[in-house]
Amino acid sequence: MHYIDGNWIDSDRSFDITNPATGETIGSAAEGGATEASAATEAADRAFDSWAGQTAYSRSETLYTAWRLMTERSDDLAQLMTLEQGKPLKAARNEVKYAADFLLWYAEEAKRVYGETIPAPRPDQRFLVMRQPVGVCAAITPWNYPISMLTRKIGPALAAGCTMVLKPAEQTPLCARAMFEVFHDAGVPAGVVNMVTASDPVPIGTSWLTDPRVRKLTFTGSTEVGKLLAGQAAPTMKRVSMELGGHAPFIVFDDADPVHAAKGASLVKFLNTGQACISPNRIYVQRSIAEPFIATLTERVAKMKAGVGSEAGVSIGPLVDQPSIDKVDRQVQDAVAKGATVETGGRRLTEDGLDRGLFYAPTVLSGVTGEMVIHCEETFGPVAPIIIFDDDDDILAKANDTAYGLAAYIYTRDISRAWRIAEGLRFGIIGINDINPTAAAAPFGGVKESGLGREGGHVGLDEYLDTKLVGWSV
Ligand code: ADP
């Protein structure tokens, strides 16, 4: 079902949704195209003036209601996410909590859209700066975080007074539908949020990006598609926010505790089976502590259990599709052919029914060097490649030697080193002895080809606001 102008709309065509852990069909979603996309824009455009004209208190109240309902339904939402996306239930619960945080935080922040007055150059002149919602926003979201990537966009958009049209990823429309049920039941007025589902994203993207009524695109997905969409948004000069790929360095200096750092690496690298844009993709370890670091990491990773996410003890879910598992395996094979050592894993898992899904063994590769594909391409899978380094003179240059710039991690106990490296890393998010530098209140986003703009925090609200200057003669 699509959700347009406050109504659930069916299509005569639908597409099946598969559980990536078992290959089973778990439901279907309506196949939408340009007609539905345009109807959604029409509804969002019609709803805009009255939504933007509500008081901030009233919009805030609606967001609070959505947050309360979402919290009540959090267990069902998490179960559905595990079924549709494959991540273990515990991770799904964490994501639902993180997702709900955006509704709560922006319910609060909705009341703090302040303008300013500025001293004017003439004695009889006054300057006033207003912040106003940008208008209808189009959101295109990915499958890896199928609920939080919605609320991270819808929360600030609604708080600012924007209306929205959204297309979820073709792999995870059921999670999106469950979230739109939340917004419907929370009393979000008709037309304020609209959703069109499809197995082919192109007609919908084209409709929204060529429509002058759509004033902004907010996209989370691959760098490749992000560049394409930013180009399509240019002729009508839409604002764009882009959360794209990453190639995060994880640097462990010789003064760090190698066991503590390895525990951190094992947790953040294998989160969501490595299918996260902030996943460490290059683990640089200084030579004198490499041995205990690799031993601890390998021991922990070897114990990780892959399987169906609803089963107890499972911490590794499936990969999303065949090209993804092929890419992971190709990177591992390439590294091995060029001299890397597989400490654990290094193969597809097919035993105990795992052949029904797309499971890759959690893998640690040591002896990785600059010539290997895994050193320069985003992996998006459960492989931890370890590169040993000697001096820290050129570690910054190595870490920055990528077109991406999303997240980077450092482990050190030397405060000067931490400061210097954090300042020199050309990335949007830095974790210092910290593997989870994300929260609804904190700005998330990258530099270079990892994206434009920030989501979360008060700067996340700026993305949905235009600045208007009023000059006044008195
Ligand atoms: P991923 O590699 O995470 O699957 P994609 O960038 O392919 O990332 O997909 C992210 C989102 O972008 C999904 O909702 C997908 O349907 C959408 N998408 C992909 N290609 C296009 C396109 N040409 N036009 C509009 N949306 C697209």
Residues whose N, C-alpha, C, O or C-beta is under 5 A from the ligand:
A	BS01	ADP	I140 T141 P142 K167 P168 A169 E170 P201 V202 G205 T220 G221 S222 V225
